[in-house]
Amino acid sequence: MTTPEGDIGGQPAQSPILSARDLRVQFAGGPGAGRARAVDGVNLDLYPREILALVGESGCGKTTLARTLLGLVRPWSGEVWFAGKVLSYAAPSLKTYRRQVQLVLQDPTGSLNPRHTVYEAVAEGLRIHGARALGSFTDEAAKVADALSRAGLRPPERFFLRYPHELSGGQRQRVVIAGALVLDPQVIVADEPVASLDASVRGEVLKLVLALRDDSELSALVVTHDLALAWNIADRVAVMYLGRIVETGPVEKILRSPEHPYTCALVSVISEARGKEPVILSGEPPDPARIPKGCRFHPRCPALASGAAVAAGVEASCRGIDLPILPGGSDARVACHLYPISS
C-alpha cells in the first residue's frame, strides 16, 4: 500500500499528516440484528496546518471514526496512517502515537478531576509519557506554564493551584486544551469542543484553535454536528452519514454550494444560509446494523420524495445500487447518483 498523498488549496502535492484508508469499525448489533457498521468504509485525509470539520447527525459514526483515528478503537479492517507510516497497535508504538495525536473532549467539567489542581491536570500527560515528553524543557513546571500560556491562560502561574470549580466554563476548556498542548502534539482531535460552552465564550475558544493552527502549526480534526461552527473554523468539511463520508471539500464550496441532498438539508437550517428554505428530513437515520440497500440515504432523501431522482433517471439506482466509497484527498467529491461518480 502506498503512502496517502494529495493536494490542498491549490498548493503542490503534500502528504497528509493523518489518514484513514478503507476504515471499518463494527460492533455487536441488537437481538436478531447483524453487526452494527459504525464506520463502513472511510477514506479521509488531514493535512499539515489544516482544520478539517467532520460533521453529521448524532449516530452517524463520526465520534467512532475520531476514536479510531486516535487509536482508542481498533478497526475491524482498514488502516490508520500517521506521518507516512501505518499505525501499529503494539504498546510502545501506540503510546508514542497518542503523544502526537491528542484528544480534546467536549465537556471540560466531566473530563477534569475536581480533586486535581490545574497544574496536576495539565502535568498528568507529562507524567504518563515520561521525561521524553518534556522535549527541550528540563523543568515540568516550565512546560506546564508554557502550555497554559499557549492555551490563553495568562499569567499561567496564577492558575496552577486553582481547582476546576473555581474556573469559568471557557477557562476549564482552555485547561483541557493545555493538557493536550503540553505534549507538543502534531494533531488534536476536538470532539464538539464548544458544545457545552455559553455562546459568549465559544468564539474565544474557536479563535484559540485557529491561532494554534497558525502559530503552533497544529492540524485539527473537529468533530461537530454544528455546520455554523464548521463555517467559522474549518478549511475543509467532510459530511458523514450512516458510517460513510457522503460529501467532502473546501468549506466554502460545501457550505455555499452543497450537492448531496443530505448536505443540502444540513446547510439549509443554519443562519448563514440566508434565502434557503429549510429542508426537514423525514424519519430517523437507519440502524447501522440494518443499512438499506442502494444509497444508504435514499429512505430519507428529498430528491426521491420530490421527484428529482425520477426526472434524472436515477431512481432505480438510488434504491438498488450502492455507491463507491469516496477516495481521500482534498478535492471536492460527492457520493450521490444525481452526480457523476467520484473517481
BALOBA-1460 file (C-alpha; in Angstrom, 3 decimals):
// residues 343
<rec num="1" residu="m" x="0.000" y="0.000" z="0.000"/>
<rec num="2" residu="t" x="1.371" y="3.400" z="-0.936"/>
<rec num="3" residu="t" x="1.599" y="6.365" z="1.357"/>
<rec num="4" residu="p" x="-1.516" y="8.583" z="1.119"/>
<rec num="5" residu="e" x="-0.799" y="11.728" z="-0.842"/>
<rec num="6" residu="g" x="-2.820" y="14.636" z="-2.195"/>
<rec num="7" residu="d" x="-3.030" y="18.359" z="-2.698"/>
<rec num="8" residu="i" x="-4.718" y="21.098" z="-0.753"/>
<rec num="9" residu="g" x="-5.726" y="24.628" z="-1.555"/>
<rec num="10" residu="g" x="-4.105" y="24.575" z="-4.975"/>
<rec num="11" residu="q" x="-0.693" y="24.086" z="-3.397"/>
<rec num="12" residu="p" x="1.819" y="21.472" z="-4.581"/>
<rec num="13" residu="a" x="1.034" y="17.907" z="-3.553"/>
<rec num="14" residu="q" x="1.942" y="17.064" z="0.013"/>
<rec num="15" residu="s" x="1.446" y="14.082" z="2.254"/>
<rec num="16" residu="p" x="-1.329" y="14.183" z="4.838"/>
<rec num="17" residu="i" x="-0.310" y="14.036" z="8.481"/>
<rec num="18" residu="l" x="-3.200" y="11.714" z="9.412"/>
<rec num="19" residu="s" x="-5.239" y="9.408" z="7.169"/>
<rec num="20" residu="a" x="-7.924" y="6.744" z="7.234"/>
<rec num="21" residu="r" x="-7.770" y="4.117" z="4.491"/>
<rec num="22" residu="d" x="-10.880" y="1.980" z="3.893"/>
<rec num="23" residu="l" x="-11.525" y="2.151" z="7.622"/>
<rec num="24" residu="r" x="-14.295" y="-0.058" z="9.020"/>
<rec num="25" residu="v" x="-15.455" y="-0.455" z="12.618"/>
<rec num="26" residu="q" x="-18.174" y="-2.901" z="13.639"/>
<rec num="27" residu="f" x="-19.913" y="-3.627" z="16.912"/>
<rec num="28" residu="a" x="-22.313" y="-6.328" z="18.002"/>
<rec num="29" residu="g" x="-25.866" y="-5.387" z="16.996"/>
<rec num="30" residu="g" x="-29.084" y="-5.834" z="18.956"/>
<rec num="31" residu="p" x="-31.088" y="-9.091" z="19.233"/>
<rec num="32" residu="g" x="-31.715" y="-10.546" z="15.790"/>
<rec num="33" residu="a" x="-29.591" y="-7.912" z="14.076"/>
<rec num="34" residu="g" x="-26.274" y="-8.213" z="12.320"/>
<rec num="35" residu="r" x="-23.157" y="-6.352" z="13.342"/>
<rec num="36" residu="a" x="-23.570" y="-2.590" z="13.536"/>
<rec num="37" residu="r" x="-21.317" y="-0.966" z="10.923"/>
<rec num="38" residu="a" x="-20.485" y="2.236" z="12.781"/>
<rec num="39" residu="v" x="-17.738" y="3.141" z="10.308"/>
<rec num="40" residu="d" x="-18.342" y="1.424" z="6.989"/>
<rec num="41" residu="g" x="-15.523" y="2.251" z="4.619"/>
<rec num="42" residu="v" x="-13.961" y="5.677" z="5.130"/>
<rec num="43" residu="n" x="-11.045" y="7.335" z="3.378"/>
<rec num="44" residu="l" x="-10.092" y="10.620" z="4.997"/>
<rec num="45" residu="d" x="-7.002" y="12.839" z="4.950"/>
<rec num="46" residu="l" x="-5.927" y="15.595" z="7.331"/>
<rec num="47" residu="y" x="-3.102" y="17.791" z="6.083"/>
<rec num="48" residu="p" x="-0.441" y="19.780" z="7.985"/>
<rec num="49" residu="r" x="-1.759" y="23.076" z="9.406"/>
<rec num="50" residu="e" x="-5.310" y="22.229" z="8.366"/>
<rec num="51" residu="i" x="-8.591" y="22.271" z="10.273"/>
<rec num="52" residu="l" x="-10.954" y="19.604" z="8.981"/>
<rec num="53" residu="a" x="-14.534" y="19.547" z="10.280"/>
<rec num="54" residu="l" x="-16.250" y="16.152" z="10.425"/>
<rec num="55" residu="v" x="-19.991" y="16.847" z="10.515"/>
<rec num="56" residu="g" x="-23.211" y="14.864" z="10.650"/>
<rec num="57" residu="e" x="-26.171" y="13.948" z="12.821"/>
<rec num="58" residu="s" x="-25.813" y="12.115" z="16.110"/>
<rec num="59" residu="g" x="-25.288" y="8.427" z="15.474"/>
<rec num="60" residu="c" x="-23.671" y="8.844" z="12.045"/>
<rec num="61" residu="g" x="-20.361" y="7.361" z="13.237"/>
<rec num="62" residu="k" x="-18.239" y="10.490" z="13.455"/>
<rec num="63" residu="t" x="-17.214" y="10.008" z="17.104"/>
<rec num="64" residu="t" x="-16.362" y="6.341" z="16.472"/>
<rec num="65" residu="l" x="-14.265" y="7.412" z="13.478"/>
<rec num="66" residu="a" x="-12.478" y="10.012" z="15.611"/>
<rec num="67" residu="r" x="-11.784" y="7.478" z="18.383"/>
<rec num="68" residu="t" x="-10.407" y="5.055" z="15.800"/>
<rec num="69" residu="l" x="-8.113" y="7.733" z="14.391"/>
<rec num="70" residu="l" x="-6.917" y="8.367" z="17.943"/>
<rec num="71" residu="g" x="-6.007" y="4.697" z="18.369"/>
<rec num="72" residu="l" x="-8.651" y="4.236" z="21.082"/>
<rec num="73" residu="v" x="-10.696" y="1.819" z="18.943"/>
<rec num="74" residu="r" x="-9.070" y="-0.837" z="16.825"/>
<rec num="75" residu="p" x="-10.635" y="-1.031" z="13.344"/>
<rec num="76" residu="w" x="-12.385" y="-4.138" z="12.043"/>
<rec num="77" residu="s" x="-10.420" y="-3.580" z="8.830"/>
<rec num="78" residu="g" x="-8.520" y="-0.821" z="7.058"/>
<rec num="79" residu="e" x="-5.611" y="1.263" z="8.281"/>
<rec num="80" residu="v" x="-4.746" y="4.490" z="10.053"/>
<rec num="81" residu="w" x="-1.688" y="6.306" z="8.708"/>
<rec num="82" residu="f" x="0.289" y="8.918" z="10.619"/>
<rec num="83" residu="a" x="3.249" y="10.855" z="9.233"/>
<rec num="84" residu="g" x="3.641" y="8.414" z="6.356"/>
<rec num="85" residu="k" x="3.506" y="5.214" z="8.426"/>
<rec num="86" residu="v" x="0.766" y="2.725" z="9.214"/>
<rec num="87" residu="l" x="-0.338" y="2.898" z="12.847"/>
<rec num="88" residu="s" x="0.922" y="-0.064" z="14.864"/>
<rec num="89" residu="y" x="-1.113" y="-1.217" z="17.847"/>
<rec num="90" residu="a" x="1.914" y="-2.583" z="19.667"/>
<rec num="91" residu="a" x="2.098" y="-0.909" z="23.071"/>
<rec num="92" residu="p" x="5.298" y="1.181" z="22.664"/>
<rec num="93" residu="s" x="4.313" y="2.472" z="19.214"/>
<rec num="94" residu="l" x="0.749" y="3.240" z="20.277"/>
<rec num="95" residu="k" x="1.943" y="5.199" z="23.322"/>
<rec num="96" residu="t" x="4.222" y="7.316" z="21.125"/>
<rec num="97" residu="y" x="1.395" y="7.860" z="18.662"/>
<rec num="98" residu="r" x="-1.004" y="9.041" z="21.363"/>
<rec num="99" residu="r" x="1.507" y="11.661" z="22.420"/>
<rec num="100" residu="q" x="1.455" y="13.072" z="18.875"/>
<rec num="101" residu="v" x="-2.325" y="12.867" z="18.352"/>
<rec num="102" residu="q" x="-4.229" y="14.299" z="21.304"/>
<rec num="103" residu="l" x="-7.930" y="14.362" z="22.196"/>
<rec num="104" residu="v" x="-9.840" y="17.444" z="23.381"/>
<rec num="105" residu="l" x="-13.189" y="16.440" z="24.873"/>
<rec num="106" residu="q" x="-16.437" y="18.413" z="24.669"/>
<rec num="107" residu="d" x="-17.214" y="18.502" z="28.407"/>
<rec num="108" residu="p" x="-14.409" y="20.164" z="30.352"/>
<rec num="109" residu="t" x="-16.253" y="19.719" z="33.634"/>
<rec num="110" residu="g" x="-16.542" y="15.970" z="33.143"/>
<rec num="111" residu="s" x="-13.030" y="15.494" z="31.794"/>
<rec num="112" residu="l" x="-11.264" y="17.344" z="34.646"/>
<rec num="113" residu="n" x="-10.866" y="15.626" z="38.011"/>
<rec num="114" residu="p" x="-12.454" y="18.001" z="40.562"/>
<rec num="115" residu="r" x="-9.837" y="16.952" z="43.144"/>
<rec num="116" residu="h" x="-6.887" y="17.860" z="40.931"/>
<rec num="117" residu="t" x="-5.495" y="21.348" z="40.579"/>
<rec num="118" residu="v" x="-4.994" y="22.899" z="37.164"/>
<rec num="119" residu="y" x="-1.286" y="22.153" z="37.459"/>
<rec num="120" residu="e" x="-1.915" y="18.461" z="38.174"/>
<rec num="121" residu="a" x="-4.424" y="18.207" z="35.323"/>
<rec num="122" residu="v" x="-2.012" y="19.645" z="32.756"/>
<rec num="123" residu="a" x="1.048" y="17.808" z="34.094"/>
<rec num="124" residu="e" x="-0.689" y="14.407" z="34.018"/>
<rec num="125" residu="g" x="0.227" y="13.725" z="30.386"/>
<rec num="126" residu="l" x="3.882" y="14.571" z="31.023"/>
<rec num="127" residu="r" x="3.998" y="12.108" z="33.901"/>
<rec num="128" residu="i" x="2.370" y="9.353" z="31.847"/>
<rec num="129" residu="h" x="4.770" y="9.774" z="28.932"/>
<rec num="130" residu="g" x="7.908" y="10.317" z="30.992"/>
<rec num="131" residu="a" x="10.937" y="12.537" z="30.612"/>
<rec num="132" residu="r" x="10.926" y="12.476" z="26.797"/>
<rec num="133" residu="a" x="7.633" y="14.396" z="26.815"/>
<rec num="134" residu="l" x="9.453" y="17.410" z="28.247"/>
<rec num="135" residu="g" x="11.280" y="17.965" z="24.959"/>
<rec num="136" residu="s" x="13.634" y="20.906" z="25.276"/>
<rec num="137" residu="f" x="12.315" y="21.743" z="28.765"/>
<rec num="138" residu="t" x="14.145" y="20.486" z="31.819"/>
<rec num="139" residu="d" x="11.511" y="21.574" z="34.295"/>
<rec num="140" residu="e" x="7.958" y="20.209" z="34.488"/>
<rec num="141" residu="a" x="6.561" y="23.458" z="35.874"/>
<rec num="142" residu="a" x="8.018" y="25.418" z="32.944"/>
<rec num="143" residu="k" x="6.378" y="23.015" z="30.496"/>
<rec num="144" residu="v" x="3.006" y="23.309" z="32.236"/>
<rec num="145" residu="a" x="3.283" y="27.102" z="32.307"/>
<rec num="146" residu="d" x="4.103" y="27.167" z="28.596"/>
<rec num="147" residu="a" x="1.065" y="25.007" z="27.756"/>
<rec num="148" residu="l" x="-1.300" y="27.146" z="29.841"/>
<rec num="149" residu="s" x="0.073" y="30.295" z="28.251"/>
<rec num="150" residu="r" x="-0.406" y="28.896" z="24.735"/>
<rec num="151" residu="a" x="-3.974" y="27.977" z="25.698"/>
<rec num="152" residu="g" x="-4.630" y="31.612" z="26.660"/>
<rec num="153" residu="l" x="-4.450" y="31.333" z="30.455"/>
<rec num="154" residu="r" x="-2.044" y="34.101" z="31.427"/>
<rec num="155" residu="p" x="-0.159" y="34.576" z="33.631"/>
<rec num="156" residu="p" x="-0.110" y="30.779" z="33.862"/>
<rec num="157" residu="e" x="1.236" y="30.604" z="37.411"/>
<rec num="158" residu="r" x="-1.951" y="32.279" z="38.637"/>
<rec num="159" residu="f" x="-3.897" y="29.145" z="37.631"/>
<rec num="160" residu="f" x="-1.540" y="26.467" z="38.995"/>
<rec num="161" residu="l" x="-3.304" y="25.915" z="42.328"/>
<rec num="162" residu="r" x="-6.860" y="26.534" z="41.223"/>
<rec num="163" residu="y" x="-9.464" y="23.777" z="41.045"/>
<rec num="164" residu="p" x="-11.932" y="23.279" z="38.188"/>
<rec num="165" residu="h" x="-14.894" y="24.618" z="40.179"/>
<rec num="166" residu="e" x="-13.046" y="27.929" z="40.590"/>
<rec num="167" residu="l" x="-12.877" y="28.469" z="36.813"/>
<rec num="168" residu="s" x="-15.374" y="29.587" z="34.215"/>
<rec num="169" residu="g" x="-16.512" y="27.150" z="31.516"/>
<rec num="170" residu="g" x="-14.237" y="28.784" z="28.977"/>
<rec num="171" residu="q" x="-11.257" y="28.603" z="31.323"/>
<rec num="172" residu="r" x="-11.907" y="24.923" z="32.017"/>
<rec num="173" residu="q" x="-11.951" y="24.200" z="28.283"/>
<rec num="174" residu="r" x="-8.637" y="26.039" z="27.938"/>
<rec num="175" residu="v" x="-7.186" y="23.843" z="30.692"/>
<rec num="176" residu="v" x="-8.288" y="20.755" z="28.733"/>
<rec num="177" residu="i" x="-6.623" y="22.185" z="25.619"/>
<rec num="178" residu="a" x="-3.470" y="22.942" z="27.628"/>
<rec num="179" residu="g" x="-3.437" y="19.315" z="28.772"/>
<rec num="180" residu="a" x="-3.194" y="18.327" z="25.111"/>
<rec num="181" residu="l" x="-0.688" y="21.015" z="24.159"/>
<rec num="182" residu="v" x="1.725" y="20.125" z="26.946"/>
<rec num="183" residu="l" x="2.791" y="17.063" z="24.941"/>
<rec num="184" residu="d" x="3.508" y="19.118" z="21.800"/>
<rec num="185" residu="p" x="1.248" y="17.056" z="19.536"/>
<rec num="186" residu="q" x="1.102" y="17.449" z="15.782"/>
<rec num="187" residu="v" x="-2.644" y="16.785" z="15.673"/>
<rec num="188" residu="i" x="-5.546" y="17.485" z="18.014"/>
<rec num="189" residu="v" x="-8.911" y="15.785" z="17.664"/>
<rec num="190" residu="a" x="-11.595" y="18.000" z="19.185"/>
<rec num="191" residu="d" x="-14.959" y="16.318" z="19.821"/>
<rec num="192" residu="e" x="-17.641" y="19.045" z="19.934"/>
<rec num="193" residu="p" x="-15.111" y="21.448" z="21.520"/>
<rec num="194" residu="v" x="-17.587" y="24.253" z="22.293"/>
<rec num="195" residu="a" x="-20.874" y="22.333" z="22.624"/>
<rec num="196" residu="s" x="-21.037" y="22.781" z="26.405"/>
<rec num="197" residu="l" x="-19.986" y="26.438" z="26.432"/>
<rec num="198" residu="d" x="-22.068" y="29.589" z="26.507"/>
<rec num="199" residu="a" x="-22.335" y="31.428" z="23.209"/>
<rec num="200" residu="s" x="-20.353" y="34.327" z="24.699"/>
<rec num="201" residu="v" x="-17.196" y="32.216" z="25.090"/>
<rec num="202" residu="r" x="-17.484" y="29.893" z="22.086"/>
<rec num="203" residu="g" x="-15.891" y="32.464" z="19.800"/>
<rec num="204" residu="e" x="-12.895" y="32.830" z="22.118"/>
<rec num="205" residu="v" x="-12.198" y="29.084" z="22.115"/>
<rec num="206" residu="l" x="-12.600" y="28.867" z="18.336"/>
<rec num="207" residu="k" x="-10.176" y="31.775" z="17.892"/>
<rec num="208" residu="l" x="-7.730" y="29.873" z="20.082"/>
<rec num="209" residu="v" x="-7.929" y="26.791" z="17.840"/>
<rec num="210" residu="l" x="-7.303" y="28.968" z="14.776"/>
<rec num="211" residu="a" x="-4.342" y="30.641" z="16.486"/>
<rec num="212" residu="l" x="-2.860" y="27.262" z="17.403"/>
<rec num="213" residu="r" x="-3.030" y="26.204" z="13.763"/>
<rec num="214" residu="d" x="-1.293" y="29.381" z="12.631"/>
<rec num="215" residu="d" x="1.240" y="29.819" z="15.432"/>
<rec num="216" residu="s" x="1.968" y="26.245" z="16.512"/>
<rec num="217" residu="e" x="1.446" y="24.588" z="13.114"/>
<rec num="218" residu="l" x="-1.078" y="22.166" z="14.557"/>
<rec num="219" residu="s" x="-3.558" y="20.208" z="12.488"/>
<rec num="220" residu="a" x="-7.040" y="19.680" z="13.922"/>
<rec num="221" residu="l" x="-9.921" y="17.333" z="13.255"/>
<rec num="222" residu="v" x="-13.023" y="18.982" z="14.718"/>
<rec num="223" residu="v" x="-15.991" y="16.656" z="15.214"/>
<rec num="224" residu="t" x="-19.289" y="18.532" z="15.303"/>
<rec num="225" residu="h" x="-22.958" y="18.456" z="14.365"/>
<rec num="226" residu="d" x="-22.878" y="22.261" z="14.037"/>
<rec num="227" residu="l" x="-22.247" y="23.427" z="10.481"/>
<rec num="228" residu="a" x="-22.130" y="27.042" z="11.633"/>
<rec num="229" residu="l" x="-19.070" y="26.120" z="13.699"/>
<rec num="230" residu="a" x="-17.539" y="24.433" z="10.664"/>
<rec num="231" residu="w" x="-18.194" y="27.546" z="8.583"/>
<rec num="232" residu="n" x="-16.278" y="29.687" z="11.067"/>
<rec num="233" residu="i" x="-13.299" y="27.473" z="11.764"/>
<rec num="234" residu="a" x="-12.678" y="24.807" z="9.109"/>
<rec num="235" residu="d" x="-10.574" y="24.753" z="5.971"/>
<rec num="236" residu="r" x="-12.379" y="21.656" z="4.728"/>
<rec num="237" residu="v" x="-15.525" y="19.750" z="5.635"/>
<rec num="238" residu="a" x="-16.322" y="16.037" z="5.491"/>
<rec num="239" residu="v" x="-20.015" y="15.161" z="5.817"/>
<rec num="240" residu="m" x="-20.749" y="11.747" z="7.326"/>
<rec num="241" residu="y" x="-23.948" y="9.731" z="7.119"/>
<rec num="242" residu="l" x="-24.531" y="6.203" z="8.424"/>
<rec num="243" residu="g" x="-20.857" y="5.280" z="8.604"/>
<rec num="244" residu="r" x="-19.594" y="6.855" z="5.367"/>
<rec num="245" residu="i" x="-18.361" y="10.181" z="4.051"/>
<rec num="246" residu="v" x="-21.002" y="11.332" z="1.550"/>
<rec num="247" residu="e" x="-19.511" y="14.696" z="0.599"/>
<rec num="248" residu="t" x="-16.219" y="16.442" z="1.203"/>
<rec num="249" residu="g" x="-14.344" y="19.508" z="0.018"/>
<rec num="250" residu="p" x="-13.311" y="23.084" z="0.882"/>
<rec num="251" residu="v" x="-15.614" y="24.687" z="3.427"/>
<rec num="252" residu="e" x="-16.808" y="27.479" z="1.134"/>
<rec num="253" residu="k" x="-17.678" y="25.005" z="-1.615"/>
<rec num="254" residu="i" x="-19.524" y="22.580" z="0.642"/>
<rec num="255" residu="l" x="-21.482" y="25.152" z="2.627"/>
<rec num="256" residu="r" x="-22.294" y="27.591" z="-0.198"/>
<rec num="257" residu="s" x="-22.864" y="25.051" z="-2.988"/>
<rec num="258" residu="p" x="-23.631" y="21.672" z="-1.413"/>
<rec num="259" residu="e" x="-24.545" y="18.856" z="-3.785"/>
<rec num="260" residu="h" x="-25.524" y="15.816" z="-1.736"/>
<rec num="261" residu="p" x="-29.183" y="16.082" z="-0.613"/>
<rec num="262" residu="y" x="-28.129" y="15.285" z="2.962"/>
<rec num="263" residu="t" x="-25.584" y="18.108" z="2.991"/>
<rec num="264" residu="c" x="-28.174" y="20.446" z="1.443"/>
<rec num="265" residu="a" x="-30.565" y="19.640" z="4.294"/>
<rec num="266" residu="l" x="-27.907" y="20.240" z="6.969"/>
<rec num="267" residu="v" x="-26.834" y="23.540" z="5.413"/>
<rec num="268" residu="s" x="-30.393" y="24.802" z="4.906"/>
<rec num="269" residu="v" x="-31.085" y="25.213" z="8.624"/>
<rec num="270" residu="i" x="-28.059" y="27.313" z="9.601"/>
<rec num="271" residu="s" x="-28.396" y="31.083" z="9.828"/>
<rec num="272" residu="e" x="-25.585" y="31.662" z="7.344"/>
<rec num="273" residu="a" x="-27.682" y="30.013" z="4.621"/>
<rec num="274" residu="r" x="-29.931" y="33.028" z="4.157"/>
<rec num="275" residu="g" x="-32.517" y="32.779" z="1.443"/>
<rec num="276" residu="k" x="-32.677" y="28.982" z="1.513"/>
<rec num="277" residu="e" x="-35.837" y="27.153" z="2.536"/>
<rec num="278" residu="p" x="-35.136" y="24.812" z="5.470"/>
<rec num="279" residu="v" x="-35.197" y="21.159" z="4.423"/>
<rec num="280" residu="i" x="-36.782" y="18.955" z="7.065"/>
<rec num="281" residu="l" x="-35.678" y="15.337" z="6.769"/>
<rec num="282" residu="s" x="-38.300" y="12.694" z="7.475"/>
<rec num="283" residu="g" x="-37.638" y="9.825" z="9.838"/>
<rec num="284" residu="e" x="-34.515" y="8.914" z="11.754"/>
<rec num="285" residu="p" x="-31.193" y="7.579" z="10.453"/>
<rec num="286" residu="p" x="-31.466" y="3.805" z="9.874"/>
<rec num="287" residu="d" x="-29.990" y="1.268" z="12.272"/>
<rec num="288" residu="p" x="-26.300" y="0.764" z="11.324"/>
<rec num="289" residu="a" x="-26.923" y="-2.979" z="11.732"/>
<rec num="290" residu="r" x="-29.589" y="-2.770" z="9.002"/>
<rec num="291" residu="i" x="-28.138" y="-0.466" z="6.352"/>
<rec num="292" residu="p" x="-30.580" y="-0.022" z="3.454"/>
<rec num="293" residu="k" x="-29.887" y="-1.475" z="0.033"/>
<rec num="294" residu="g" x="-28.771" y="1.053" z="-2.558"/>
<rec num="295" residu="c" x="-27.837" y="4.564" z="-1.425"/>
<rec num="296" residu="r" x="-27.969" y="4.460" z="2.350"/>
<rec num="297" residu="f" x="-29.661" y="7.870" z="2.428"/>
<rec num="298" residu="h" x="-32.463" y="7.024" z="-0.011"/>
<rec num="299" residu="p" x="-35.216" y="6.301" z="2.593"/>
<rec num="300" residu="r" x="-34.980" y="9.937" z="3.739"/>
<rec num="301" residu="c" x="-33.807" y="11.597" z="0.516"/>
<rec num="302" residu="p" x="-35.669" y="14.775" z="-0.533"/>
<rec num="303" residu="a" x="-34.524" y="14.203" z="-4.140"/>
<rec num="304" residu="l" x="-36.520" y="10.972" z="-4.223"/>
<rec num="305" residu="a" x="-39.512" y="12.453" z="-2.400"/>
<rec num="306" residu="s" x="-39.661" y="15.480" z="-4.718"/>
<rec num="307" residu="g" x="-39.330" y="13.506" z="-7.944"/>
<rec num="308" residu="a" x="-35.924" y="14.953" z="-8.814"/>
<rec num="309" residu="a" x="-34.351" y="11.496" z="-8.868"/>
<rec num="310" residu="v" x="-37.113" y="10.209" z="-11.149"/>
<rec num="311" residu="a" x="-36.642" y="13.153" z="-13.504"/>
<rec num="312" residu="a" x="-32.902" y="12.480" z="-13.612"/>
<rec num="313" residu="g" x="-33.487" y="8.804" z="-14.376"/>
<rec num="314" residu="v" x="-31.647" y="7.551" z="-11.298"/>
<rec num="315" residu="e" x="-34.483" y="6.397" z="-9.023"/>
<rec num="316" residu="a" x="-33.739" y="2.697" z="-9.551"/>
<rec num="317" residu="s" x="-30.042" y="3.283" z="-8.865"/>
<rec num="318" residu="c" x="-30.837" y="5.216" z="-5.687"/>
<rec num="319" residu="r" x="-32.935" y="2.339" z="-4.386"/>
<rec num="320" residu="g" x="-30.788" y="-0.554" z="-5.537"/>
<rec num="321" residu="i" x="-27.148" y="0.317" z="-6.266"/>
<rec num="322" residu="d" x="-24.653" y="1.107" z="-3.521"/>
<rec num="323" residu="l" x="-22.277" y="3.991" z="-4.145"/>
<rec num="324" residu="p" x="-18.496" y="3.560" z="-4.183"/>
<rec num="325" residu="i" x="-16.508" y="4.765" z="-1.209"/>
<rec num="326" residu="l" x="-15.153" y="8.270" z="-1.751"/>
<rec num="327" residu="p" x="-11.366" y="8.447" z="-2.062"/>
<rec num="328" residu="g" x="-9.269" y="10.589" z="0.234"/>
<rec num="329" residu="g" x="-7.510" y="13.790" z="-0.761"/>
<rec num="330" residu="s" x="-8.635" y="17.384" z="-0.633"/>
<rec num="331" residu="d" x="-10.747" y="17.635" z="-3.801"/>
<rec num="332" residu="a" x="-14.481" y="18.286" z="-3.573"/>
<rec num="333" residu="r" x="-16.286" y="14.960" z="-4.007"/>
<rec num="334" residu="v" x="-19.834" y="13.683" z="-3.566"/>
<rec num="335" residu="a" x="-21.328" y="10.189" z="-3.354"/>
<rec num="336" residu="c" x="-24.755" y="10.618" z="-4.958"/>
<rec num="337" residu="h" x="-26.417" y="9.058" z="-8.025"/>
<rec num="338" residu="l" x="-27.569" y="12.522" z="-9.112"/>
<rec num="339" residu="y" x="-23.951" y="13.405" z="-9.885"/>
<rec num="340" residu="p" x="-21.164" y="11.648" z="-11.772"/>
<rec num="341" residu="i" x="-19.496" y="9.068" z="-9.558"/>
<rec num="342" residu="s" x="-16.335" y="10.500" z="-7.970"/>
<rec num="343" residu="s" x="-13.183" y="8.727" z="-9.043"/>
